[in-house]
Amino acid sequence: MYKKLHMLALAILVTACADDDIVIPQQQKVTAPQVGSTFVVARHKMDPSGAKRPDSDAIFNRVVASRGVTFDGRTGVWTVITYRDSIEEATDTTYSYVDGQGHLVISEGDENTHEGPIWFRYPLAIGTVAVDTISYFIVNDKIPQTFRLIGRTEHVADERIDIDGRSIETYKFATTFWMRSTVEGILLDSTSVGTTRWFAPSLGVFVRDSLGAYFFNDDPSPGEFRSVVRYTLK
């Protein structure tokens, strides 16, 4: 789980409306993308200084697989499957919806435990903050551990970014994650990592992500930068 924090996004709470355009407080609007819409994502790794690591470039394809479905008791969910290099090797699925409290709520990739999906929130109103705490058991090197993750996410700005010559409005989120692992109450390790993400409400997906490098449980994880370079909407 902690090896793939760049996949993290949003929290447990209420249900969402199943409309195509979901209107929430503060007049913010998020559009659930049509099934079959595709997004091409370029990725590279970064060292602790933020410099690009050589030979770390990769291309991913994201495909909208469903919308307006019910998942884990939540309604109005749309799903996006990420494929590595081609549409033949699926790597993970993102589940998204908008709750009744003004949050985009997302479960991504490896964010699943034996107790079910893990959800995190991003507040859609600028200047607001969501804090989510997740605790569960993991097994690392055959040692059962209690893993605790706290995420503090703030909607810091609304920015327009360029994607393939098109100017797209985005919501910019800054998140700090605090991680802590214990065995029978004894602290093994703790650390924190920052990430910045840009969500395009008109597209219904994150279009840019930047995660800092970190070291946790004797396991170094490089930073990572992802960006949508082109897309096709259905």
Secondary structure, DSSP 8 states (H G I E B T S, - for coil): -GGGGGG---B-------SSEEE-GGG-EEE---TT-EEEEEEEEE-TTS-B-TT--EEEEEEEEEEEEEETTEEEEEEEEEEESSTTSEEEEEEEEE-TTSEEEEEETT-EETTEE--EEEESSTT-EEEEEEEEEEEETTEEEEEEEEEEEEEEEEEEEEETTEEEEEEEEEEEEEEEEEETTEEEEEEEEEEEEEEETTTTEEEEEEE--EEETTEEE-EEEEEEEEEE--
